[in-house]
Amino acid sequence: MKKSSIIFLVFLIFAIFITFMSKPFAEHKPTVAVVLKNIDSQYWQIVKKGLEKGFRDFNLVGEVHAPLNETIEEQSALLMDILNQEPDLLIVSSVSSDIIPILMKFHEINIPVLLLDTDDPWKHKTAYIGTNNVEIGKMAGAFLATQLQPGDEVALISGNINQAVSASRIEGATINLERAAIKVATLKADVKNEKILAKRAMEEILIEYPHIKGVYAVNDIRALGAMEAIMEQGLEIPVIGADGLIEMIELIDEGEIRGTVAQNPYDMGYLSVETARKVLVGETIERTINSGVDFIIKENAKQKINFLENLLR
């Protein structure tokens, strides 16, 4: 056999071998498990839409899970069940830092863990994707201060101040309020993430601190509850939240409030899956991926409403 024929035959066998070996890898879609805090609220539905778009665009098999009542016990049970399934990667938005010992179990069997929405100093996380919560607090504090005068007093409404998101947003808001010579009259903490409970908290604040001139709540649900209490008493007190929920943006479009700062939950979900894909193919990624914050005012409110309504259909 001629030398050229032998070389061609060896090359052909090698090509067939490579094709045969690579086929299973091409057909295998990596699996990504997602565990959110809940799945019922508008905010998390928008996150889920971003995740699902990412799964389609990046050719990954993804399943989204969430506890029914947003409790650490339920989320822990979900994570243990998913751990037994051994997905290729985990994306999680933790209800509490108490979940870290379970996340360690994923790390111990080489399953990368991405933190979504809620960051934690856990050293073994692969990356955090979400908002810089100190910065969103600063933006909210500065925006509220533009509607007030030096020496005015405000109230802050928060969830559990020991949890990262609430603590960081309150920290950021306080920094820029103090820079503007705005005084914090009271911090109402441990207000659960329900509009009716935030409304009651605001009613109590108005009784105890009737002279306040503004309110910052760590998210839109609490902000909307505070606004209901204020409006029912016929008062005009600016309220700033976060998240960018449709109901809040509609109030801006209608001229009831001047504006708000808003997270990008859709981008947060999509970027998480994009990051997951990069991790799974061995690309280098940043350890913190900021999904950004928007200012929403009357001029861009309608556009934002249309985008979110189309997304949730």
C-alpha positions as CSV (number, residue, x, y, z in Angstrom):
1,M,0.0,0.0,0.0
2,K,1.3,3.4,-0.9
3,K,2.3,5.7,1.8
4,S,-0.2,8.4,0.8
5,S,-3.0,5.8,1.0
6,I,-2.0,4.7,4.5
7,I,-1.9,8.3,5.7
8,F,-5.4,8.8,4.2
9,L,-6.7,5.7,5.8
10,V,-5.3,6.6,9.2
11,F,-6.9,10.1,8.9
12,L,-10.2,8.6,7.9
13,I,-10.2,6.2,10.9
14,F,-9.3,9.1,13.2
15,A,-12.1,11.3,11.9
16,I,-14.6,8.5,12.3
17,F,-13.4,7.9,15.9
18,I,-13.6,11.6,16.8
19,T,-17.1,11.9,15.3
20,F,-18.3,8.8,17.2
21,M,-16.8,10.0,20.5
22,S,-18.1,13.5,20.2
23,K,-21.7,12.6,19.3
24,P,-22.8,11.7,22.9
25,F,-21.4,15.0,24.1
26,A,-23.2,16.9,21.4
27,E,-26.5,15.2,22.2
28,H,-26.1,15.7,26.0
29,K,-27.7,18.9,27.2
30,P,-26.3,19.9,30.6
31,T,-28.9,20.1,33.4
32,V,-29.3,23.2,35.5
33,A,-31.5,23.2,38.7
34,V,-32.8,26.5,39.9
35,V,-34.2,27.1,43.4
36,L,-35.9,30.5,43.9
37,K,-37.4,32.0,47.1
38,N,-40.9,31.8,45.7
39,I,-42.6,31.5,42.3
40,D,-45.9,33.3,42.9
41,S,-45.0,37.0,43.1
42,Q,-44.7,39.1,40.0
43,Y,-41.0,39.8,40.7
44,W,-40.1,36.1,40.7
45,Q,-42.3,35.3,37.7
46,I,-40.3,37.9,35.8
47,V,-37.0,36.2,37.0
48,K,-38.5,32.9,35.8
49,K,-39.2,34.3,32.4
50,G,-35.6,35.4,32.1
51,L,-34.4,31.9,33.2
52,E,-36.6,30.2,30.6
53,K,-35.4,32.4,27.8
54,G,-31.8,31.6,28.8
55,F,-32.5,27.9,28.8
56,R,-33.8,28.1,25.2
57,D,-31.0,30.4,24.0
58,F,-28.1,28.5,25.5
59,N,-29.4,25.0,24.9
60,L,-29.6,23.9,28.5
61,V,-32.1,21.7,30.3
62,G,-33.4,23.7,33.3
63,E,-36.0,23.2,36.0
64,V,-37.2,26.0,38.3
65,H,-38.3,25.1,41.8
66,A,-39.4,27.2,44.8
67,P,-40.8,26.6,48.3
68,L,-44.5,27.2,48.8
69,N,-44.1,29.5,51.8
70,E,-40.6,30.9,51.4
71,T,-39.3,29.1,54.4
72,I,-35.8,27.8,55.1
73,E,-37.2,24.4,56.0
74,E,-39.0,24.0,52.6
75,Q,-36.0,25.4,50.6
76,S,-33.7,23.0,52.5
77,A,-35.8,20.0,51.6
78,L,-36.0,21.1,48.0
79,L,-32.2,21.4,47.8
80,M,-31.6,18.1,49.4
81,D,-33.9,16.4,46.8
82,I,-32.1,18.2,44.0
83,L,-28.7,17.2,45.4
84,N,-29.7,13.6,45.1
85,Q,-30.4,14.2,41.4
86,E,-26.9,15.6,40.8
87,P,-27.5,18.3,38.3
88,D,-24.6,19.8,36.4
89,L,-25.0,23.1,38.0
90,L,-27.2,24.8,40.7
91,I,-28.6,28.3,40.6
92,V,-30.1,29.4,44.0
93,S,-31.7,32.4,45.6
94,S,-31.4,31.6,49.3
95,V,-34.1,32.4,51.8
96,S,-31.4,32.6,54.5
97,S,-27.7,32.2,54.9
98,D,-28.6,29.1,57.0
99,I,-28.8,27.3,53.7
100,I,-25.0,27.5,53.2
101,P,-24.3,24.1,54.8
102,I,-26.5,22.4,52.2
103,L,-24.8,24.4,49.4
104,M,-21.5,23.0,50.7
105,K,-22.8,19.5,49.9
106,F,-23.1,20.6,46.2
107,H,-19.6,22.0,46.3
108,E,-18.2,18.8,47.8
109,I,-19.4,16.8,44.8
110,N,-18.2,19.4,42.3
111,I,-21.5,20.9,41.4
112,P,-21.0,24.7,40.7
113,V,-23.3,27.0,42.7
114,L,-24.4,30.4,41.3
115,L,-26.2,32.8,43.7
116,L,-29.1,34.7,42.2
117,D,-30.6,37.9,43.6
118,T,-29.3,37.4,47.1
119,D,-25.5,37.4,47.7
120,D,-23.6,35.7,50.5
121,P,-19.9,35.9,51.4
122,W,-19.7,32.1,51.1
123,K,-16.2,31.5,49.6
124,H,-17.2,28.5,47.5
125,K,-19.8,30.2,45.4
126,T,-19.0,30.2,41.7
127,A,-20.5,33.7,41.2
128,Y,-23.3,36.1,42.3
129,I,-25.7,37.4,39.7
130,G,-27.9,40.3,40.8
131,T,-28.2,43.8,42.1
132,N,-25.6,45.6,44.1
133,N,-28.0,46.2,47.0
134,V,-26.0,48.9,48.7
135,E,-25.9,50.8,45.4
136,I,-29.7,50.5,44.9
137,G,-30.2,51.7,48.4
138,K,-27.9,54.7,47.7
139,M,-29.8,55.5,44.5
140,A,-33.1,55.3,46.3
141,G,-31.9,57.5,49.2
142,A,-30.5,60.1,46.8
143,F,-33.7,60.1,44.7
144,L,-35.8,60.5,47.9
145,A,-33.6,63.3,49.1
146,T,-34.2,65.3,45.8
147,Q,-37.9,65.6,46.9
148,L,-37.1,66.9,50.4
149,Q,-35.3,69.7,52.2
150,P,-32.3,69.5,54.5
151,G,-33.4,68.8,58.0
152,D,-36.5,66.8,56.9
153,E,-37.1,63.4,58.6
154,V,-38.0,60.2,56.9
155,A,-39.1,56.6,57.8
156,L,-37.4,53.4,56.6
157,I,-39.4,50.2,56.2
158,S,-37.4,47.0,56.0
159,G,-37.6,43.2,56.2
160,N,-35.3,41.3,58.5
161,I,-32.4,43.7,59.0
162,N,-30.1,40.7,59.6
163,Q,-30.7,39.5,56.1
164,A,-28.3,40.6,53.4
165,V,-30.7,42.3,50.9
166,S,-32.6,44.4,53.5
167,A,-29.5,45.3,55.5
168,S,-27.6,46.4,52.4
169,R,-30.4,48.5,51.0
170,I,-31.0,50.2,54.3
171,E,-27.2,50.9,54.6
172,G,-27.1,52.4,51.1
173,A,-30.2,54.6,51.6
174,T,-29.0,55.9,55.0
175,I,-25.6,56.9,53.5
176,N,-27.1,59.2,50.9
177,L,-29.9,60.5,53.1
178,E,-27.4,61.6,55.7
179,R,-25.2,63.2,53.0
180,A,-28.2,65.3,52.0
181,A,-28.8,66.2,55.7
182,I,-32.0,64.2,55.8
183,K,-32.6,62.6,59.2
184,V,-33.9,59.0,59.7
185,A,-36.7,59.4,62.3
186,T,-37.4,55.6,62.5
187,L,-36.5,52.3,61.0
188,K,-39.5,49.8,61.0
189,A,-37.8,46.4,60.6
190,D,-39.0,42.9,60.4
191,V,-42.0,43.9,58.3
192,K,-43.0,40.8,56.3
193,N,-43.1,41.1,52.5
194,E,-46.9,41.6,52.3
195,K,-48.7,44.8,51.3
196,I,-51.2,44.7,54.1
197,L,-48.5,44.3,56.8
198,A,-46.5,47.2,55.3
199,K,-49.7,49.3,55.3
200,R,-50.2,48.6,59.0
201,A,-46.5,49.4,59.7
202,M,-47.0,52.7,57.9
203,E,-50.1,53.5,59.9
204,E,-48.1,53.0,63.1
205,I,-45.3,55.2,61.8
206,L,-47.8,58.0,61.0
207,I,-49.1,57.9,64.5
208,E,-45.7,57.9,66.2
209,Y,-44.0,60.2,63.7
210,P,-46.6,62.5,62.1
211,H,-44.0,65.0,61.0
212,I,-42.1,62.7,58.6
213,K,-41.7,64.0,55.0
214,G,-40.6,60.8,53.1
215,V,-40.5,57.0,53.2
216,Y,-38.0,54.5,51.8
217,A,-39.1,50.8,51.7
218,V,-36.7,48.1,50.7
219,N,-39.0,46.8,48.0
220,D,-42.1,47.7,46.0
221,I,-44.5,45.5,47.9
222,R,-43.7,47.2,51.1
223,A,-43.6,50.6,49.4
224,L,-47.1,50.0,47.9
225,G,-48.5,49.1,51.3
226,A,-47.0,52.3,52.8
227,M,-48.5,54.4,50.0
228,E,-52.0,53.0,50.7
229,A,-51.8,54.1,54.3
230,I,-50.5,57.5,53.3
231,M,-53.2,58.1,50.6
232,E,-56.0,56.9,52.8
233,Q,-55.1,59.7,55.2
234,G,-55.0,62.3,52.4
235,L,-51.3,62.9,52.8
236,E,-48.7,63.7,50.1
237,I,-45.5,62.0,51.3
238,P,-43.0,60.6,48.7
239,V,-42.4,56.9,48.9
240,I,-39.5,55.1,47.2
241,G,-39.2,51.3,46.8
242,A,-37.3,49.0,44.4
243,D,-38.0,46.0,42.1
244,G,-40.0,47.9,39.4
245,L,-43.4,46.1,39.8
246,I,-46.1,47.0,37.3
247,E,-48.4,48.5,39.9
248,M,-45.6,50.8,41.1
249,I,-44.8,51.9,37.6
250,E,-48.4,52.6,36.8
251,L,-48.5,55.1,39.7
252,I,-45.6,56.8,38.1
253,D,-47.3,56.8,34.7
254,E,-50.4,58.3,36.3
255,G,-48.4,61.0,38.0
256,E,-49.1,59.8,41.5
257,I,-45.4,59.5,42.3
258,R,-42.3,61.0,40.7
259,G,-40.4,57.8,40.1
260,T,-38.6,54.8,41.5
261,V,-35.5,52.8,41.2
262,A,-35.9,49.3,39.8
263,Q,-34.0,46.1,39.6
264,N,-33.9,44.1,36.4
265,P,-35.3,40.7,37.4
266,Y,-35.6,39.5,33.8
267,D,-32.0,40.3,33.1
268,M,-31.0,38.7,36.4
269,G,-32.6,35.4,35.3
270,Y,-31.2,35.5,31.8
271,L,-27.7,36.4,32.9
272,S,-27.7,33.6,35.4
273,V,-28.3,31.0,32.7
274,E,-25.7,32.7,30.4
275,T,-23.2,32.5,33.2
276,A,-24.1,28.8,33.9
277,R,-23.4,28.0,30.3
278,K,-20.0,29.7,30.5
279,V,-19.1,27.8,33.6
280,L,-20.2,24.5,32.1
281,V,-17.9,24.9,29.1
282,G,-15.0,26.1,31.2
283,E,-15.0,29.8,30.4
284,T,-13.6,32.3,32.9
285,I,-16.3,34.4,34.5
286,E,-16.4,37.4,36.9
287,R,-17.3,36.4,40.4
288,T,-19.9,39.2,40.6
289,I,-22.2,40.0,37.7
290,N,-24.3,43.1,38.2
291,S,-27.7,42.9,36.5
292,G,-28.1,46.7,36.8
293,V,-30.6,49.2,38.2
294,D,-32.9,51.5,36.3
295,F,-34.5,54.9,37.2
296,I,-38.1,54.8,36.2
297,I,-39.8,58.2,35.7
298,K,-42.9,59.3,33.8
299,E,-41.0,59.6,30.5
300,N,-40.1,55.8,30.4
301,A,-42.8,54.3,32.6
302,K,-45.2,53.3,29.7
303,Q,-42.4,51.6,27.8
304,K,-41.5,49.6,30.9
305,I,-45.1,48.7,31.6
306,N,-45.6,47.4,28.0
307,F,-42.4,45.3,28.3
308,L,-43.4,43.7,31.5
309,E,-47.0,43.1,30.5
310,N,-45.9,41.4,27.3
311,L,-43.4,39.3,29.2
312,L,-46.1,38.0,31.6
313,R,-48.7,37.1,29.1
